[in-house]
Amino acid sequence: MAYRVLIADDEEIIRQGIEFLVDWERLDCSIVERCANGQEVIRFLEQSPSGVDIIISDIRMAGADGLDIARYVSQNQIPVQVIFLTAYADFSYAKTAIEYSVTDFVLKSDISEGLPRAVEKAKALLAQKQEEQKKRLDAEKLSRQNRRYHLESLLRSVALGTGPRAYDNLKDEEPYCVVTFEVTDSPQAVPSSGPASMAEPHIIRTALMDYDTVMIGLSSRQCCGIIFLDKSRHTAGGLVKALHDTIHIVEEYLKADAFAGVSREHLRMQDLEAAYQQSILALNNVFYSRNRVNCFDPKITDGTDSPVLPSIQQLIESLSEALRSDSPETILGMLEDYCASFIKSGEPFHIFKKNMLSVYTVLTADVKQMDMMDEWEMQKADESFYTTVETSKTFFGIYESLRKYLALYLRLRENFSGTQSSLIRQVNSYIHKNYNQNISLQTIADTFLVSCGHLSRLYRKETGVSLISAINNRRIEVAKRLLKDPRNRVFEVARAVGIEEPTYFTHLFTQVTGVSPSAYRKQLESLGGHPL
C-alpha cells in the first residue's frame, strides 16, 4: 500500500522541487495533494481527515503556517506524520514542534537526501502506531469477548438456576434491564407444526443492533438477554418501541406469536437475578395486558385481592361438563380464569405445569376417542405440548399453547359433529383407521349393515365427495407424509397405504396431487423437505 503524501509550501518552485527531486515510487509513496498555505491543508484535513498519511510542510508561510498545521493535527488526533521544511539552521521552532510531535526537520538545501530519510522515519512511526493500534483493538476485542462470555454464563446460570453466580469479575457499567422473549404456535398452525426455534436468538441480536445486548437461548421457545442503556442515546420509550419492532420481525421470521417481558432498570450486576425474575413476571402479565411487550409492574402481581383458586379436580370436572354441553366460550373463559387465579395465588410453577398436563390429558382423550386427528398428528400435538411444558418458564407460555390446542380441538369437534349423521361419523372413523387395509364400498357397507346404494348416496350427500374418493384421499394424505422419508421406496409406500399395485398407486397419486410420487419427492427435496 503506497503512503499518501501532502506537500505544503507557499513557493511553487519548492513544491515542484520536492516532487521531482525525490524518487517517491522507490519510497512507496504517492503525492495526493499540493497546498500553497496552511489554510488549504487544514481545509483538506477537515474534509478528509484520513485522506493522507504524511504531511511535508514549510514552517513559515503566510497566514496559517506549519506550526498551525501541526497544532491542528495534534489537537484533532489525526493519524498523520508531519515533516517540517526550513531554510534556517537554528531551528527556532524546535521546542513548539516537539510539543506537537513533529516527525523531523529537513533543510530545504538538503531535500534530495534529507527528505527521503525523514519520510522513512515517518513510515516507520506510522507502521509502529498501526501495530500498537492493532494490539489495542485486539485487546479490546478480547476484553469484550471475555465480558460477553462471562455475562452469558452468568445469565444462563441465573435463568436456568444452575451453577454459581460469579459477580466478582464484573464491574457495574451503564444501566441495564433484562428482557425475556417467548414464542407460541401461530393461531393458523396446528400443534403438529412443532415449536419455532429461539435456541439461537440471532434474529433478536440483529433487530436490537442499536443496543449493546447479551442474548442467550433458553429453549426452542424462549430466550432472554441483558440490554445495556446508553442514556445519551436511549430512552425507556425508545426501548419499548424497539422491542415492539423486534417482536414484529420475530413473528414474521418464525411465523409464530411472540411476546416480551421487560424488567425495571438496574445499575448493579448483583441485581441480575432480580431483574430476570421481573422479566418473567412481566411476561406473565400478558394475561392482564394482552400487549406484545410488557414492562414489569409489581401492582399486577402483588398477590392482593386474589380470587379463590379452585382445585384441579374441580377444574377438570367443570371442563368435562362444558365439553358435554358444547359450550366452547365457557371452556376458554374457564381456562383463562383458572390461569389468572393461579398466578395471583402464588402457588409454585411446577404445580401449574402438572395441572395443565392433566387438563391436556382430558382434552386429548376426547379427541382420540372420536378420531378427530390421525395417530401421527396426535403424536406431534402431544410432543409439541409436552415440549412447551418442559421448556417454558412462564405461566403464559403454557397457557397460550393449551389455549390454542383447545381452540383447535373445538374447531375440529364442530367440523366433525356439526352436520354429519352418526353413521357417516362412524364411517369416517373406520376409513381413518383402516385405510391401509383392502377396504371398499362393499366392505364398509357390510360392516355397518347397510346397502351399498344407500351408503353411497348418504355419504355423498353429507360430505360432498364419494366414499371411494374419501378412501383414496386418506391414502394419498398418508402417502405424502411417508414420501418425505427418502428411505421409503415408492412401492413400499403404496403397500403401507393399502395399495398392492405400484402402477395403480402412481396413477392414483398423480390424479389426486397433479404430480407423480417421484416428482413429488423431488419437489420436497428442492424445498428443503417441507410439504407442498
Beta strands, then each sheet from edge to edge (+ up, - down):
strand 1: 3-8
strand 2: 29-35
strand 3: 54-58
strand 4: 81-86
strand 5: 104-107
strand 6: 176-184
strand 7: 212-217
strand 8: 222-228
strand 9: 257-262
strand 10: 293-295
sheet 1: 2+ 1+ 3+ 4+ 5+
sheet 2: 7+ 8- 6+ 9- 10-
end
